[in-house]
Amino acid sequence: MLSNIEIAQAARLRPIGEIAAAAGIPDEALEPYGRAKAKVALSWLHGLTDRPRGRLVLVTAVSPTPAGEGKTTTTVGLGDALTRISERAMICLREPALGPVFGMKGGAAGGGRAQVVPMEDINLHFTGDFGAIAVATNLLAAMIDNHVHHGNALGIDVRRITWRRVLDMNDRALRDTVIGLGGTGNGHPRESGFDIVVASEVMAIFCLATSLADLKRRLGRIVVARTRSGAPVTAADLGAHGAMTAVLRDALAPNLVQTLEHTPAFVHGGPFANIAHGCSSLIATEAALRLADYVVTEAGFGADLGAEKFADIVGRRGVQADCAVIVATVRALKYHGGVDVPQLPVEDVAALERGLANLDRHVRNVREVYGLPCVVAINRRADDTDAEIAALIAGAERMGVRAVAATHFADGGAGAEDLAREVVRLCDEGGAAPTFTYPDEAPLWDKMRAIAQRVYGAADVTGSASVLRAVETLETEGYGGLPVCVAKTQYSFSTDAKLRGAPSGHVVDVREVRLAAGAEFVVMICGDIMTMPGLPADPAAAHIDVTDDGRITGLF
């Protein structure tokens, strides 16, 4: 079979104006970036608020494994399948980050016959949104150090500057740095570090803002440091939020592309769910809901991360899903059942049965904690046996949900039509309103405990004395009503990436607490999760190349 990039390069893309017209977007609302991608003007999108909303389908998954689950592929395949069964559908995806593209994960435009295109553009730079987010973040960092250098009128305690610079690249050497060396002309030496762009608060704000005015308000509220007396210093105190908004103005308009089958797709924003809130932009999602009857979106990693944050962070902004799709593969469940990667292609129904515990907890979380009806999408591979598929379907039935096998990777939308019909049925059937993991009024530590116990199956949460003091300070300063955003490994319900299946009774240790006042949540960093990843031993970048005539190869 052809590789993902070969399939994408062989596709015949329609002019983006045709895709926009099919979605009801007029030509005057487009800002084209070449022939196959465009931004849609915010001024036009804000005029859609009087239209009725469509139905929102949230695609999530079992806990990730080295075998891959295909959540983005399923999102694209389901969107195409809904179009094939005569529903007006759109897709909302996050933009890929260059760090993972060049690292372990590779591209994030889907796979096989279920991709958004132009694949190379989407995976490499796209329309420059991440560059703008990096510039805005680093501009604020530069203005902090510049303010201190030129007299420090705000009385910033240089030991308590918390704002970090960012880079859209995995670079472990920049996690912890010392800046300002070289004499008085270079500022005050201090410890600092870099995060990856997708972990930055500016990225979260970008994806949660509803307008330029809301973006500027949120940017102004960012707390970057403390004074010598402990008072917070904000971006607005430094006068930085106006220029930051100017840098982000054009980026805030969502990007319109198409699938291989020409279903319109917004690809906009890109926070990771293991270190941030993991969902595409509110602006793109709201716009799609006014333009289509069904909108398929994804939340990053497993349902314990992205789906929880969609429910508890995005849901509190008034955007809630009508149903969920939990992506599972035979290989992933065998892995959670104890099979190591080399043996995954070998039939092993017993291991799959053991691995169903992971799926079962995700199903229970989606239905009982987040209050959403759901279907299990079996992203079927050619080497999955009939016995394994039958065992997975039977296991889901015991959980009280349907499991539908889909072959969209190989067959495109045609391979996911049964899944699409089940999604329509669930949405038609309706149900109780979505729910939250914890109430707004709960203290921050109780919110963290509720996530750990109700979603992760943990016995309790712990934190050092400094972590507990930080939480107490945030409560005292009035931030106790904010939701919690947990940064932890995506590979396990615990904070130990090696614990497969559905571990219970473990303790979740909170290593660090960060206030994201502009994004309006509190980040709890757990275990050994890093907000600046490193490259693997064999990075994807080592296999990416370009031919003499400009054709990119090796991107996957």
LINJONOR-V751730 format. One line per field, one symbol per residue. ss: DSSP state (a for helix, b for strand, c for the rest). phi: phi as a letter, one per 30 degrees, with the letter a starting at -180 (. if undefined). Layout:
BEGIN
ss=???
phi=???
END
This chain:
BEGIN
ss=cccaaaaaaacccccaaaaaaaccccaaabbbcccccbbbcaaaaaaaccccccbbbbbbbcccccccccaaaaaaaaaaaaaaccccbbbbbccccaaaaacccccccbbccbbbbcaaaaacccccaaaaaaaaaaaaaaaaaaaaaccccccbbbbbbcccbbbccccaaaccbbbccccaaacccbbbcbbbaaacaaaaaaaacccaaaaaaaaaccbbbbbccccbbbccccccaaaaaaaaccccccbbbbbccccbbbbcccccccccccbccaaaaaaaaaaccbbbbbbccccccaaaaaaaaaaaacccccbbbbbbcaaaaaaaccccaaacccccaaaaaaaaaaaaaaaaaaaaaccccbbbbbbccccccaaaaaaaaaaaaaacccbbbbcaaaaaaaaaaaaaaaaaaaaaaccccccccccccccaaaaaaaaaaaaccccbbbbcaaaaaaaaaaaaccccccbbbbbcccccccccccccccccccbbbbbbbbbbccccbbbbbbcccccccccccccaaaacbbcccccbbccc
phi=.ddedddddddcddeddddddddicddddccdcidcbacceddddddcddddddcccccbaddebddiciddededddedddddcicdbbbbbdddcdedecccdidbcjaidbbcbddddddbihcidddddddddddddddddddddcjhddiddddbdcdcdbbdadbddcebbccidjjddcjcdadalccdedcddddddedcdcadddeddddddeccabddcjddccddedicdddddddcedddddccbbdeciddbcbaiaddddbbcibdddddddddddcbdbbcbbbdhdddcedddddccdedcjcbdcabccdbbedddddddjddeecdddeadddeedddeddedddddddcdcicdbbccdddcdcddddddddddddddddjbdccdbbdedcieedbdddddddddddddilddebcdadedddeddddddddddcdiddabbaddddddddddddddjcddddccccaeddadcccddddibdbidccccdabbdcdddiacccccicdcdbdcdddbdeedccbbddcjddbidb
END
